[in-house]
Amino acid sequence: GSTVEAWLAETFGAGDDDSEITVSAVWHGFNTDAKECLLAACATSARVCRFSLIGPAKREYGGPEAVIDYVKSRGARAELVGDDLAHLSGSGENQRVMTFAIRR
């Protein structure tokens, strides 16, 4: 399925657990469709309370405004609560790490 709950059920057998979760995605290799699928799943999940995106700042959805606008278009509100840099093993460059809280 294309929901966080379906992914949790398929992978961990925990799709109907009521706990809140944080999603972290190293998405420097994601295309735009994959990024939008992940953002939509986070925006529509009742369980996702935060999500972190790790990737280049100069690509689509590399800045917080675009992420916030997309999540809003899916019926949720995202608030940037962290913005940092991380050096991923093997990548050779720093990647932007943006963390958002979902407000419903």
VOSEVO-935858 format. One record per residue (C-alpha): z, y, x. Coordinates in pm, 1 decimal, m for minus. Each point is the difference from the previous one (the first is absolute). Layout:
BEGIN
<node><c3>Z</c3><c2>Y</c2><c1>X</c1></node>
...
//
This chain:
BEGIN
<node><c3>0.0</c3><c2>0.0</c2><c1>0.0</c1></node>
<node><c3>m23.0</c3><c2>364.4</c2><c1>95.1</c1></node>
<node><c3>359.2</c3><c2>99.3</c2><c1>m72.3</c1></node>
<node><c3>300.6</c3><c2>5.4</c2><c1>229.5</c1></node>
<node><c3>176.8</c3><c2>m237.3</c2><c1>m236.7</c1></node>
<node><c3>m290.8</c3><c2>m248.3</c2><c1>17.6</c1></node>
<node><c3>m2.5</c3><c2>20.0</c2><c1>381.3</c1></node>
<node><c3>375.7</c3><c2>m63.8</c2><c1>10.9</c1></node>
<node><c3>m28.5</c3><c2>m292.5</c2><c1>m241.0</c1></node>
<node><c3>m288.9</c3><c2>m157.9</c2><c1>189.0</c1></node>
<node><c3>142.7</c3><c2>47.7</c2><c1>347.8</c1></node>
<node><c3>375.6</c3><c2>m24.2</c2><c1>m49.6</c1></node>
<node><c3>52.9</c3><c2>m136.1</c2><c1>m352.0</c1></node>
<node><c3>187.6</c3><c2>322.2</c2><c1>m82.2</c1></node>
<node><c3>m227.3</c3><c2>181.4</c2><c1>m246.1</c1></node>
<node><c3>262.2</c3><c2>38.8</c2><c1>m273.3</c1></node>
<node><c3>291.6</c3><c2>108.0</c2><c1>217.8</c1></node>
<node><c3>123.0</c3><c2>344.7</c2><c1>m114.2</c1></node>
<node><c3>85.4</c3><c2>124.9</c2><c1>348.7</c1></node>
<node><c3>m154.3</c3><c2>316.6</c2><c1>139.7</c1></node>
<node><c3>m224.9</c3><c2>m39.7</c2><c1>302.0</c1></node>
<node><c3>m160.6</c3><c2>207.6</c2><c1>273.7</c1></node>
<node><c3>m360.5</c3><c2>m75.1</c2><c1>93.0</c1></node>
<node><c3>m112.6</c3><c2>66.0</c2><c1>358.1</c1></node>
<node><c3>m368.7</c3><c2>m18.4</c2><c1>83.5</c1></node>
<node><c3>m169.4</c3><c2>29.1</c2><c1>337.8</c1></node>
<node><c3>m329.2</c3><c2>107.0</c2><c1>m147.3</c1></node>
<node><c3>m198.7</c3><c2>135.3</c2><c1>292.1</c1></node>
<node><c3>m262.7</c3><c2>m270.5</c2><c1>m67.3</c1></node>
<node><c3>m11.5</c3><c2>39.8</c2><c1>m381.2</c1></node>
<node><c3>m312.1</c3><c2>138.7</c2><c1>m166.2</c1></node>
<node><c3>34.3</c3><c2>257.9</c2><c1>m278.1</c1></node>
<node><c3>m10.3</c3><c2>m261.4</c2><c1>m280.9</c1></node>
<node><c3>280.3</c3><c2>m198.9</c2><c1>160.3</c1></node>
<node><c3>211.8</c3><c2>312.7</c2><c1>46.5</c1></node>
<node><c3>m48.2</c3><c2>97.7</c2><c1>m364.5</c1></node>
<node><c3>85.5</c3><c2>m353.3</c2><c1>m115.0</c1></node>
<node><c3>327.2</c3><c2>11.6</c2><c1>193.8</c1></node>
<node><c3>87.1</c3><c2>351.1</c2><c1>m122.2</c1></node>
<node><c3>m76.7</c3><c2>m95.3</c2><c1>m361.8</c1></node>
<node><c3>215.2</c3><c2>m313.1</c2><c1>27.7</c1></node>
<node><c3>292.3</c3><c2>200.5</c2><c1>140.5</c1></node>
<node><c3>m39.4</c3><c2>272.3</c2><c1>m264.1</c1></node>
<node><c3>m0.4</c3><c2>m241.0</c2><c1>m292.6</c1></node>
<node><c3>271.6</c3><c2>m237.6</c2><c1>118.8</c1></node>
<node><c3>342.9</c3><c2>32.2</c2><c1>m158.5</c1></node>
<node><c3>151.7</c3><c2>m153.6</c2><c1>315.0</c1></node>
<node><c3>m145.3</c3><c2>219.7</c2><c1>274.9</c1></node>
<node><c3>240.5</c3><c2>285.6</c2><c1>73.6</c1></node>
<node><c3>m150.7</c3><c2>101.5</c2><c1>337.8</c1></node>
<node><c3>m307.2</c3><c2>m68.3</c2><c1>203.8</c1></node>
<node><c3>m95.0</c3><c2>73.8</c2><c1>360.2</c1></node>
<node><c3>m356.3</c3><c2>35.3</c2><c1>123.9</c1></node>
<node><c3>m80.8</c3><c2>m38.7</c2><c1>367.9</c1></node>
<node><c3>m341.8</c3><c2>106.5</c2><c1>123.3</c1></node>
<node><c3>m219.2</c3><c2>276.9</c2><c1>140.6</c1></node>
<node><c3>58.1</c3><c2>350.5</c2><c1>m133.0</c1></node>
<node><c3>m369.4</c3><c2>89.7</c2><c1>16.1</c1></node>
<node><c3>m128.7</c3><c2>m266.3</c2><c1>m242.8</c1></node>
<node><c3>m4.0</c3><c2>m9.0</c2><c1>m380.4</c1></node>
<node><c3>353.7</c3><c2>17.5</c2><c1>m138.8</c1></node>
<node><c3>122.5</c3><c2>97.1</c2><c1>347.1</c1></node>
<node><c3>192.9</c3><c2>297.8</c2><c1>m136.9</c1></node>
<node><c3>275.6</c3><c2>7.7</c2><c1>m260.4</c1></node>
<node><c3>m181.9</c3><c2>224.5</c2><c1>m249.6</c1></node>
<node><c3>m277.8</c3><c2>m252.7</c2><c1>m63.7</c1></node>
<node><c3>251.9</c3><c2>m282.7</c2><c1>m43.8</c1></node>
<node><c3>215.8</c3><c2>205.7</c2><c1>m238.0</c1></node>
<node><c3>m305.7</c3><c2>99.2</c2><c1>m206.4</c1></node>
<node><c3>m126.8</c3><c2>m358.7</c2><c1>m25.0</c1></node>
<node><c3>339.5</c3><c2>m138.3</c2><c1>m102.5</c1></node>
<node><c3>25.4</c3><c2>275.8</c2><c1>m262.8</c1></node>
<node><c3>m340.6</c3><c2>m101.9</c2><c1>m138.4</c1></node>
<node><c3>149.0</c3><c2>m348.6</c2><c1>m51.7</c1></node>
<node><c3>291.9</c3><c2>132.1</c2><c1>m206.9</c1></node>
<node><c3>280.1</c3><c2>27.9</c2><c1>256.0</c1></node>
<node><c3>135.4</c3><c2>271.2</c2><c1>224.9</c1></node>
<node><c3>31.4</c3><c2>m48.7</c2><c1>375.5</c1></node>
<node><c3>217.4</c3><c2>218.7</c2><c1>217.6</c1></node>
<node><c3>m41.7</c3><c2>9.2</c2><c1>378.0</c1></node>
<node><c3>341.5</c3><c2>m88.1</c2><c1>146.6</c1></node>
<node><c3>m100.8</c3><c2>m81.3</c2><c1>357.6</c1></node>
<node><c3>m281.5</c3><c2>97.1</c2><c1>236.5</c1></node>
<node><c3>0.3</c3><c2>m132.1</c2><c1>354.8</c1></node>
<node><c3>m210.8</c3><c2>m155.2</c2><c1>275.8</c1></node>
<node><c3>10.3</c3><c2>m360.0</c2><c1>121.9</c1></node>
<node><c3>m171.2</c3><c2>m175.1</c2><c1>286.0</c1></node>
<node><c3>m126.2</c3><c2>m337.2</c2><c1>m116.4</c1></node>
<node><c3>m24.6</c3><c2>m279.3</c2><c1>252.2</c1></node>
<node><c3>m356.9</c3><c2>m32.5</c2><c1>120.0</c1></node>
<node><c3>m139.5</c3><c2>301.1</c2><c1>m187.4</c1></node>
<node><c3>3.6</c3><c2>237.9</c2><c1>297.4</c1></node>
<node><c3>74.9</c3><c2>304.0</c2><c1>m213.6</c1></node>
<node><c3>274.2</c3><c2>141.3</c2><c1>m218.1</c1></node>
<node><c3>m29.3</c3><c2>m63.9</c2><c1>m372.7</c1></node>
<node><c3>140.5</c3><c2>217.2</c2><c1>m278.1</c1></node>
<node><c3>281.7</c3><c2>m153.4</c2><c1>m202.0</c1></node>
<node><c3>45.3</c3><c2>157.3</c2><c1>m343.7</c1></node>
<node><c3>276.8</c3><c2>m120.0</c2><c1>m230.5</c1></node>
<node><c3>m2.4</c3><c2>86.0</c2><c1>m368.8</c1></node>
<node><c3>254.0</c3><c2>m46.7</c2><c1>m277.7</c1></node>
<node><c3>m138.2</c3><c2>m87.0</c2><c1>m342.6</c1></node>
<node><c3>142.1</c3><c2>205.2</c2><c1>m285.5</c1></node>
<node><c3>m56.0</c3><c2>m116.1</c2><c1>m354.0</c1></node>
//
